[in-house]
Amino acid sequence: MLKKEVRIGIAANIVIIIIASIFIFQSKSKPTFFNGLDELAEAANIVSNGPRDKRVLALTFDDGPHPIYTHEILDILKEYNVKATFFILGKHGEMYPEILLRQREEGHEIGIHSYNHINMKNKDLEIVEEEFDKTQEIILASTGKEARVFRPPYGTYNQTVYDVALRNQCKLILWTYYQDSKDWSNPGADKIAETVISQAQNGDIILFHDHNEASENQTIEALKVILPELINQGYKFVTISELLEQE
């Protein structure tokens, strides 16, 4: 009787381990949505990764442009023939329209972040629309082309933010949850590079910043390691819109 109970206990533990393994694998593969809008995410207008069966990655940079560091990032991207997506703040784009034009002319994509970097989750429709529209107008005036991708600050959103994106024919873009470089927290170039390279998977959307209160120089130094290494691993870097086209 005791042996039978032991066998049952072992079998139960094996089942638990198998279930836990499946959950861990799915958690690694499926991004976590920040505000519980899973049903909205399934509508395919909210994106945190691209196709998992293709060896492509999307670099994204938030909060720019910066008058010095954005140019340096663009120089590195050009050196490795890499395209990226820049989610700009309208107040910065307004000051440096020539940088937006350079980004567009060199084949990068420009997306809307907001005008003032406010948390839109609990803001009224009027405020969300103003933040979106002002930034869109700056992008259009600087580059002659409207943005078609939108990343709300902090990755937070609600029905209002989603509706504004949808009405303006914009995809709402987050990032792959394990590919936040956290460069804003000054982790150091080595740590940024290690985080991105060690966790890279097909279809990842990687989050960097080209304008923040930390030392942007560490992001630049990390890119000098990340780009050649992942290219050597067979990855191709694409813009967000190019990533979505491969779905």
Backbone bond lengths (Angstrom), bond angles and torsions (degrees), N, CA, C in turn:
res aa  C-N    CA-C-N  psi(-1)  N-CA   C-N-CA  omega(-1)  CA-C   N-CA-C  phi
1 M - - - 1.478 - - 1.525 110.65 -
2 L 1.330 114.70 -41.60 1.460 119.19 -179.22 1.523 110.65 -65.01
3 K 1.379 115.34 -41.87 1.463 118.99 179.23 1.516 111.08 -61.83
4 K 1.344 115.80 -38.42 1.472 119.83 179.47 1.521 110.51 -63.52
5 E 1.340 116.68 -42.11 1.464 120.50 179.17 1.532 110.60 -64.53
6 V 1.327 116.56 -38.05 1.464 120.45 178.67 1.516 110.36 -63.73
7 R 1.376 115.65 -44.63 1.462 119.54 179.65 1.519 111.14 -61.68
8 I 1.334 116.14 -40.92 1.465 120.37 178.86 1.525 110.26 -63.77
9 G 1.342 115.38 -41.40 1.459 119.37 179.62 1.509 112.41 -64.15
10 I 1.339 116.52 -41.19 1.469 120.65 178.21 1.514 110.58 -64.07
11 A 1.338 116.02 -43.88 1.469 120.15 179.83 1.522 111.00 -61.37
12 A 1.333 115.73 -41.04 1.470 119.68 179.71 1.521 110.80 -63.99
13 N 1.332 116.47 -40.23 1.466 119.92 178.92 1.522 111.60 -65.11
14 I 1.339 116.34 -37.90 1.468 119.94 178.42 1.512 110.51 -63.15
15 V 1.343 116.18 -42.82 1.465 120.49 178.51 1.520 110.52 -61.07
16 I 1.328 116.80 -43.09 1.466 121.31 179.78 1.524 110.42 -62.06
17 I 1.349 116.77 -42.35 1.465 120.62 -179.87 1.515 110.83 -63.85
18 I 1.339 116.68 -42.39 1.470 120.56 179.55 1.517 110.77 -62.54
19 I 1.335 116.72 -45.93 1.467 120.71 179.84 1.523 110.54 -62.27
20 A 1.330 116.65 -43.11 1.469 120.27 179.83 1.522 110.96 -63.44
21 S 1.345 116.83 -39.21 1.464 120.39 179.47 1.511 111.30 -63.53
22 I 1.335 115.73 -41.98 1.464 119.95 178.04 1.517 110.24 -62.14
23 F 1.322 117.43 -42.65 1.468 121.60 -179.37 1.517 110.98 -63.51
24 I 1.334 116.22 -42.72 1.463 119.95 -179.62 1.511 110.52 -64.13
25 F 1.343 116.74 -42.00 1.466 119.73 179.49 1.514 111.05 -62.68
26 Q 1.329 116.28 -44.14 1.461 119.73 -179.88 1.516 111.09 -65.89
27 S 1.332 117.25 -36.57 1.463 120.41 179.75 1.518 110.45 -65.72
28 K 1.341 116.02 -34.91 1.465 120.07 179.52 1.522 110.73 -71.19
29 S 1.345 115.79 -33.00 1.458 120.20 -174.74 1.511 112.73 -86.70
30 K 1.325 116.56 -31.01 1.458 120.27 -174.50 1.515 110.38 -105.36
31 P 1.311 118.79 125.10 1.461 121.09 -179.78 1.516 112.14 -65.70
32 T 1.311 115.26 153.96 1.446 121.13 177.19 1.522 109.18 -93.33
33 F 1.325 117.01 127.05 1.452 120.36 178.72 1.520 108.51 -88.51
34 F 1.327 114.70 135.84 1.453 120.57 -164.73 1.521 114.88 -72.98
35 N 1.310 118.20 -26.67 1.456 118.78 -172.82 1.517 113.59 -127.16
36 G 1.313 116.76 24.82 1.443 120.54 172.68 1.506 115.71 72.12
37 L 1.318 119.09 19.83 1.460 120.73 -179.04 1.524 109.57 -94.93
38 D 1.330 116.72 53.79 1.459 120.46 -176.43 1.522 112.06 -61.07
39 E 1.319 117.16 -37.99 1.460 119.64 -179.72 1.519 110.76 -64.54
40 L 1.327 116.64 -38.51 1.461 119.75 176.95 1.524 110.02 -66.47
41 A 1.315 115.75 -41.39 1.457 119.05 -179.00 1.520 110.98 -60.29
42 E 1.318 116.14 -37.06 1.452 120.14 -179.63 1.517 111.80 -68.71
43 A 1.318 117.66 -14.17 1.462 120.09 177.17 1.524 111.01 -74.64
44 A 1.330 116.95 -0.75 1.470 123.78 173.60 1.517 113.12 71.36
45 N 1.315 118.39 13.57 1.457 119.19 174.38 1.525 110.74 -99.96
46 I 1.324 117.15 -5.42 1.459 122.46 175.89 1.522 107.29 -116.48
47 V 1.313 116.38 123.45 1.466 121.02 -169.00 1.524 110.95 -126.55
48 S 1.326 117.15 131.86 1.464 120.29 173.99 1.525 112.28 -128.80
49 N 1.298 117.22 0.85 1.465 120.87 171.19 1.523 109.17 -164.17
50 G 1.328 114.99 162.59 1.455 120.90 177.13 1.510 110.73 -98.86
51 P 1.335 117.11 -161.79 1.466 120.83 -177.65 1.523 111.81 -64.43
52 R 1.326 115.92 135.30 1.458 121.11 -177.81 1.530 112.85 -85.33
53 D 1.319 116.77 -4.95 1.461 119.70 -178.34 1.527 112.67 -102.36
54 K 1.328 116.84 7.86 1.465 120.28 -179.26 1.525 109.70 -128.29
55 R 1.312 115.99 140.01 1.472 120.75 -173.33 1.526 110.47 -84.41
56 V 1.298 115.06 67.67 1.461 122.29 179.95 1.526 109.65 -127.70
57 L 1.323 115.03 150.62 1.461 122.76 177.40 1.523 108.38 -135.64
58 A 1.323 116.34 152.97 1.465 120.94 176.77 1.523 109.65 -122.88
59 L 1.330 116.00 117.42 1.462 121.45 172.94 1.519 108.72 -84.28
60 T 1.326 116.80 134.40 1.464 120.74 176.09 1.523 109.42 -130.63
61 F 1.328 115.30 144.42 1.466 122.18 -179.19 1.521 108.72 -127.98
62 D 1.324 116.89 127.35 1.459 122.60 -178.02 1.526 111.91 -105.17
63 D 1.333 114.61 156.34 1.471 125.27 164.70 1.525 115.73 82.15
64 G 1.316 119.33 -5.42 1.464 120.91 179.59 1.516 111.88 -80.00
65 P 1.333 114.75 -170.30 1.465 125.69 4.06 1.523 113.19 -85.73
66 H 1.323 114.89 154.14 1.458 122.82 173.77 1.525 107.33 -106.95
67 P 1.337 118.57 138.61 1.472 120.46 -173.65 1.522 114.67 -64.61
68 I 1.326 117.54 -20.55 1.472 120.68 179.75 1.528 111.11 -111.55
69 Y 1.333 116.22 -57.26 1.457 120.48 -170.05 1.523 113.85 -68.85
70 T 1.330 117.55 -33.67 1.463 118.34 178.84 1.520 110.54 -63.91
71 H 1.319 116.85 -40.12 1.470 119.94 176.57 1.532 110.86 -61.46
72 E 1.334 116.85 -41.22 1.465 119.96 -179.31 1.524 110.79 -65.86
73 I 1.328 116.19 -38.98 1.467 119.95 176.70 1.523 110.40 -64.38
74 L 1.317 116.47 -42.98 1.463 120.17 178.20 1.529 111.32 -61.49
75 D 1.321 116.69 -37.00 1.468 120.25 178.06 1.529 110.95 -62.60
76 I 1.337 116.45 -42.89 1.468 120.27 179.88 1.525 110.62 -66.80
77 L 1.317 116.81 -43.59 1.464 120.22 178.93 1.525 110.62 -60.09
78 K 1.326 115.55 -40.07 1.469 120.06 179.58 1.526 110.80 -65.81
79 E 1.321 116.49 -39.59 1.468 120.89 -179.55 1.524 111.41 -58.60
80 Y 1.334 116.27 -38.13 1.466 120.64 -177.63 1.533 112.88 -100.54
81 N 1.322 116.31 7.81 1.467 121.46 -179.89 1.531 111.14 55.10
82 V 1.313 115.83 46.55 1.462 123.04 -178.50 1.521 109.71 -109.01
83 K 1.320 116.16 136.51 1.458 121.66 175.71 1.527 109.17 -104.36
84 A 1.334 115.90 146.03 1.462 121.09 -177.26 1.520 109.75 -140.37
85 T 1.322 115.32 176.73 1.466 121.64 177.92 1.523 108.60 -122.52
86 F 1.325 116.17 130.11 1.462 122.60 -178.77 1.525 109.38 -111.08
87 F 1.329 116.53 114.55 1.462 121.70 175.61 1.529 107.46 -92.06
88 I 1.313 115.62 103.81 1.464 120.03 -168.87 1.527 112.37 -92.77
89 L 1.321 114.57 156.55 1.461 121.45 166.55 1.524 107.71 -91.38
90 G 1.318 116.34 132.28 1.455 120.05 -178.38 1.515 113.05 -57.81
91 K 1.334 117.05 -37.79 1.468 119.47 -177.12 1.525 111.36 -66.74
92 H 1.333 117.47 -27.37 1.462 120.57 176.53 1.523 111.30 -84.16
93 G 1.320 116.66 -40.27 1.456 119.92 177.33 1.514 112.42 -62.56
94 E 1.320 115.48 -32.51 1.462 121.41 178.56 1.527 111.01 -63.97
95 M 1.331 116.62 -33.71 1.465 121.24 -179.62 1.523 112.46 -81.45
96 Y 1.335 116.95 -28.76 1.466 120.06 -173.86 1.530 111.23 -130.74
97 P 1.326 117.35 61.39 1.472 119.79 -178.57 1.522 112.61 -62.55
98 E 1.335 117.04 -26.80 1.465 119.64 -179.82 1.526 111.95 -65.52
99 I 1.343 116.24 -27.33 1.466 119.20 177.43 1.525 109.97 -72.66
100 L 1.321 116.67 -39.81 1.466 119.82 176.64 1.524 110.16 -60.49
101 L 1.312 115.91 -41.76 1.460 119.83 179.63 1.527 110.39 -63.86
102 R 1.322 116.97 -41.45 1.467 119.68 178.06 1.530 110.49 -62.19
103 Q 1.327 116.32 -43.71 1.462 119.69 178.98 1.523 110.95 -56.90
104 R 1.316 115.97 -47.13 1.463 120.34 -179.12 1.527 111.25 -65.04
105 E 1.326 116.95 -44.77 1.467 120.62 -177.03 1.528 112.29 -65.93
106 E 1.340 117.14 -26.88 1.462 120.14 -179.58 1.522 112.42 -92.26
107 G 1.330 116.48 9.68 1.459 120.36 171.72 1.506 116.63 90.54
108 H 1.328 117.19 10.68 1.456 120.31 178.16 1.527 109.96 -87.90
109 E 1.310 115.26 163.26 1.461 120.32 178.04 1.523 109.31 -102.41
110 I 1.319 116.29 143.35 1.463 121.64 177.33 1.518 108.39 -113.97
111 G 1.317 115.22 128.42 1.453 120.94 179.06 1.515 111.06 -120.63
112 I 1.313 115.65 166.73 1.464 122.53 179.27 1.523 109.59 -89.84
113 H 1.329 116.37 131.44 1.466 121.62 172.24 1.533 108.24 -105.16
114 S 1.292 115.87 -53.20 1.470 125.14 174.07 1.526 104.99 168.42
115 Y 1.305 117.32 -178.06 1.465 119.67 175.80 1.526 110.61 -91.11
116 N 1.335 117.05 -45.85 1.468 121.80 -173.49 1.524 115.16 -112.92
117 H 1.325 118.16 4.30 1.459 122.51 -177.21 1.530 111.91 60.65
118 I 1.307 116.24 51.49 1.460 120.57 175.82 1.529 109.82 -96.19
119 N 1.328 115.02 154.95 1.462 120.05 173.24 1.525 107.95 -77.08
120 M 1.314 116.94 112.35 1.464 121.35 -172.83 1.523 113.69 -84.55
121 K 1.299 117.31 -6.91 1.465 119.75 -170.09 1.518 113.49 -56.63
122 N 1.324 116.81 -39.50 1.466 119.98 -176.16 1.526 112.85 -113.58
123 K 1.318 116.18 20.98 1.461 120.22 -179.09 1.525 111.03 -92.44
124 D 1.343 115.22 152.40 1.463 121.10 178.00 1.521 110.54 -68.04
125 L 1.321 114.61 159.67 1.459 120.98 -179.72 1.523 111.61 -55.00
126 E 1.319 117.53 -42.01 1.462 121.41 -177.32 1.523 111.52 -59.46
127 I 1.326 117.06 -41.12 1.465 121.23 -178.93 1.524 110.65 -70.16
128 V 1.320 116.47 -43.76 1.464 120.32 179.32 1.525 110.49 -61.24
129 E 1.321 116.29 -44.37 1.467 120.29 179.39 1.525 111.26 -63.15
130 E 1.327 116.72 -40.49 1.464 119.96 179.95 1.529 111.05 -63.53
131 E 1.337 116.58 -44.96 1.462 120.78 178.73 1.527 111.00 -60.84
132 F 1.318 115.47 -41.08 1.465 120.82 -179.88 1.526 110.86 -70.01
133 D 1.327 116.05 -52.11 1.470 120.60 -172.74 1.527 112.45 -64.28
134 K 1.339 117.40 -42.17 1.466 119.78 -179.48 1.528 111.15 -61.63
135 T 1.315 115.47 -40.43 1.462 118.96 -179.78 1.523 111.05 -70.43
136 Q 1.313 116.37 -39.86 1.467 120.00 178.09 1.528 111.04 -61.28
137 E 1.322 116.36 -41.47 1.469 120.72 179.72 1.529 111.32 -62.53
138 I 1.330 116.62 -38.68 1.468 120.88 179.52 1.524 110.56 -67.28
139 I 1.314 116.73 -42.50 1.467 120.81 178.30 1.525 110.47 -62.21
140 L 1.324 116.49 -45.22 1.464 120.88 -179.43 1.527 111.22 -63.65
141 A 1.340 116.20 -44.32 1.466 120.00 -178.95 1.527 111.87 -66.00
142 S 1.319 117.02 -32.16 1.472 121.09 -176.04 1.521 113.02 -84.17
143 T 1.332 116.55 -30.90 1.470 119.68 -170.86 1.522 113.81 -123.01
144 G 1.331 117.21 -13.81 1.457 120.33 -177.60 1.510 113.88 79.34
145 K 1.323 117.14 10.08 1.458 120.92 -177.74 1.520 110.07 -142.96
146 E 1.333 116.78 137.53 1.460 120.74 178.62 1.526 111.08 -80.41
147 A 1.326 115.01 153.76 1.464 120.88 175.36 1.519 109.88 -77.85
148 R 1.320 115.89 148.13 1.457 121.68 177.43 1.522 111.89 -122.48
149 V 1.327 116.30 9.29 1.460 120.75 175.62 1.528 108.75 -133.35
150 F 1.317 115.72 145.92 1.465 122.29 -171.91 1.521 108.36 -141.04
151 R 1.337 116.21 125.38 1.465 121.36 174.74 1.522 108.73 -120.76
152 P 1.322 118.78 110.28 1.463 120.29 178.73 1.526 110.88 -68.24
153 P 1.331 117.79 145.83 1.460 120.64 179.78 1.523 112.35 -54.30
154 Y 1.311 115.70 142.52 1.467 124.51 179.01 1.527 112.80 66.76
155 G 1.324 118.05 3.03 1.455 120.39 -177.88 1.512 113.73 69.46
156 T 1.333 117.22 18.33 1.462 120.57 -179.36 1.521 110.25 -99.10
157 Y 1.312 115.51 143.44 1.456 119.96 -178.11 1.521 109.52 -157.11
158 N 1.310 115.33 163.26 1.460 122.20 173.70 1.520 107.60 -142.31
159 Q 1.318 116.41 -168.02 1.459 119.81 -177.62 1.526 111.56 -60.89
160 T 1.329 116.97 -38.13 1.468 120.80 -179.17 1.525 111.07 -62.87
161 V 1.325 116.93 -47.61 1.464 121.38 179.67 1.528 110.02 -61.97
162 Y 1.316 115.66 -43.75 1.463 120.25 178.85 1.522 110.92 -60.28
163 D 1.331 116.48 -44.43 1.469 120.55 -178.14 1.527 111.60 -63.88
164 V 1.336 116.77 -39.98 1.467 120.02 178.77 1.527 109.87 -62.31
165 A 1.313 117.14 -43.71 1.467 120.34 177.70 1.524 110.87 -61.48
166 L 1.307 116.19 -45.18 1.463 120.76 -176.80 1.521 111.58 -64.57
167 R 1.329 116.64 -44.03 1.469 120.47 -178.94 1.525 111.60 -64.34
168 N 1.315 116.29 -28.36 1.463 120.57 -179.49 1.527 112.45 -96.75
169 Q 1.319 115.88 14.26 1.469 121.99 177.11 1.523 112.10 56.46
170 C 1.325 115.09 40.41 1.461 121.37 178.50 1.523 110.39 -113.39
171 K 1.315 116.14 139.32 1.452 120.82 169.34 1.524 108.56 -77.55
172 L 1.324 116.40 141.05 1.456 121.55 176.97 1.534 106.94 -92.69
173 I 1.316 116.08 114.31 1.466 121.86 -170.64 1.527 111.03 -107.74
174 L 1.313 116.55 124.52 1.464 121.33 172.45 1.535 107.40 -103.12
175 W 1.311 117.08 -137.26 1.462 121.25 175.36 1.515 107.76 -152.69
176 T 1.309 116.59 161.99 1.458 120.83 178.65 1.526 108.00 -68.99
177 Y 1.322 116.72 126.72 1.465 120.59 -163.86 1.523 113.93 -59.66
178 Y 1.330 118.40 -28.93 1.466 120.12 179.65 1.529 112.18 -93.44
179 Q 1.346 116.78 5.25 1.463 120.23 179.67 1.528 111.90 -113.79
180 D 1.320 116.39 36.74 1.466 121.52 169.17 1.524 107.04 -88.69
181 S 1.321 116.87 110.87 1.469 120.44 -176.94 1.522 112.61 -66.41
182 K 1.326 116.43 -19.73 1.473 122.13 -177.13 1.528 111.49 53.55
183 D 1.329 115.62 33.31 1.460 119.21 -179.47 1.518 112.59 -63.89
184 W 1.328 117.01 -21.06 1.462 121.42 178.45 1.527 112.23 -67.86
185 S 1.351 117.38 -16.79 1.463 120.71 -175.49 1.527 112.93 -99.50
186 N 1.343 116.66 10.75 1.466 121.50 178.92 1.534 113.95 58.62
187 P 1.328 118.48 50.34 1.466 119.30 179.23 1.521 113.34 -76.11
188 G 1.331 116.69 -14.65 1.461 121.44 -176.82 1.515 111.21 98.73
189 A 1.330 115.97 149.84 1.465 121.06 -176.00 1.523 112.05 -61.35
190 D 1.331 117.42 -40.80 1.467 120.53 -178.61 1.523 111.27 -62.38
191 K 1.325 116.92 -42.63 1.460 121.03 -179.28 1.522 110.67 -66.87
192 I 1.323 117.34 -41.62 1.464 120.75 178.03 1.523 109.87 -59.66
193 A 1.328 116.16 -48.77 1.465 120.41 -178.61 1.524 111.30 -62.46
194 E 1.319 116.88 -43.57 1.466 120.97 -179.75 1.527 111.01 -61.51
195 T 1.332 116.62 -44.55 1.462 121.19 -178.78 1.520 111.32 -60.63
196 V 1.311 116.42 -48.89 1.466 120.74 -176.16 1.521 111.37 -68.48
197 I 1.321 117.38 -47.45 1.471 121.14 -175.26 1.523 111.53 -67.76
198 S 1.322 117.38 -45.88 1.469 120.79 -174.13 1.521 112.66 -67.30
199 Q 1.327 117.18 -24.77 1.466 119.77 -175.67 1.526 113.48 -107.16
200 A 1.313 117.73 3.01 1.465 120.48 -174.93 1.525 111.73 -60.78
201 Q 1.337 114.56 130.47 1.455 122.01 175.56 1.521 108.67 -136.40
202 N 1.313 115.97 157.13 1.457 120.72 178.48 1.523 111.22 -50.08
203 G 1.333 116.24 132.61 1.458 120.90 173.93 1.514 116.16 84.04
204 D 1.322 118.24 3.46 1.470 120.39 -178.42 1.530 111.66 -63.36
205 I 1.327 114.78 143.04 1.460 122.58 167.94 1.524 106.39 -107.76
206 I 1.328 116.66 116.72 1.463 122.43 -171.26 1.526 109.57 -103.13
207 L 1.325 115.78 134.26 1.467 121.84 -175.47 1.525 112.20 -102.96
208 F 1.336 115.26 121.89 1.464 123.28 170.75 1.528 108.13 -127.82
209 H 1.338 115.34 177.39 1.465 121.72 174.31 1.530 108.73 -133.51
210 D 1.320 116.12 138.22 1.466 118.90 175.50 1.524 111.80 -107.98
211 H 1.331 115.92 6.33 1.470 120.48 176.77 1.522 106.93 -157.05
212 N 1.342 116.92 107.95 1.464 120.27 178.14 1.510 109.40 -157.44
213 E 1.311 116.45 -179.14 1.460 120.51 -175.69 1.527 112.36 -81.37
214 A 1.315 117.17 -12.54 1.460 120.67 177.44 1.528 109.49 -82.88
215 S 1.301 116.24 -174.10 1.462 121.01 178.40 1.523 109.48 -84.69
216 E 1.339 116.16 106.10 1.460 119.42 179.50 1.525 111.12 -64.11
217 N 1.318 116.86 -18.91 1.458 120.40 -179.20 1.524 111.58 -59.56
218 Q 1.353 117.31 -32.66 1.459 119.41 -179.93 1.531 110.79 -68.66
219 T 1.319 117.53 -32.29 1.461 120.81 175.25 1.521 109.95 -64.85
220 I 1.313 115.91 -42.77 1.464 121.00 179.59 1.524 110.77 -63.45
221 E 1.326 117.36 -45.44 1.467 120.58 179.27 1.523 110.87 -65.19
222 A 1.319 117.28 -36.93 1.468 120.50 178.38 1.523 111.17 -65.28
223 L 1.326 117.23 -39.59 1.462 120.74 179.48 1.524 111.68 -61.20
224 K 1.330 116.52 -32.92 1.469 120.35 179.90 1.529 111.71 -65.45
225 V 1.324 116.17 -21.16 1.467 121.54 176.56 1.529 110.51 -94.88
226 I 1.324 115.49 -43.93 1.469 121.19 -174.51 1.527 112.44 -63.85
227 L 1.317 116.99 -48.58 1.464 119.89 -172.43 1.530 112.85 -61.60
228 P 1.337 119.55 -54.67 1.468 117.77 -179.37 1.519 113.37 -63.06
229 E 1.333 116.92 -35.44 1.463 119.68 -178.50 1.530 111.46 -65.99
230 L 1.323 117.39 -48.34 1.464 119.62 -177.78 1.527 111.62 -72.42
231 I 1.316 117.02 -30.84 1.472 119.36 173.55 1.529 109.41 -64.14
232 N 1.321 117.44 -41.92 1.465 121.36 177.65 1.526 111.79 -63.40
233 Q 1.331 116.52 -27.96 1.461 120.73 177.43 1.529 112.38 -80.42
234 G 1.324 116.13 -0.81 1.458 119.38 175.34 1.509 115.64 96.30
235 Y 1.330 117.41 8.96 1.465 120.17 179.30 1.525 110.86 -82.76
236 K 1.318 115.13 146.87 1.459 121.84 171.96 1.520 107.92 -113.27
237 F 1.332 116.75 134.12 1.459 121.36 178.90 1.525 109.51 -94.32
238 V 1.328 115.83 131.32 1.466 121.54 -176.93 1.522 109.79 -133.00
239 T 1.326 115.93 163.73 1.462 119.91 173.68 1.525 109.23 -74.75
240 I 1.325 116.30 168.26 1.462 119.88 179.15 1.526 111.11 -60.62
241 S 1.311 117.60 -46.28 1.468 119.46 -179.55 1.522 111.26 -61.93
242 E 1.329 117.35 -38.60 1.465 120.54 176.43 1.521 110.76 -65.16
243 L 1.325 116.49 -36.98 1.461 121.06 177.54 1.524 110.66 -61.96
244 L 1.327 115.95 -44.37 1.462 120.63 -177.96 1.524 111.69 -68.38
245 E 1.313 116.76 -30.84 1.465 120.27 179.53 1.523 111.86 -66.58
246 Q 1.322 117.08 -18.24 1.459 120.39 -177.37 1.517 112.71 -92.05
247 E 1.317 116.49 0.32 1.465 119.87 178.92 1.528 110.45 -64.30
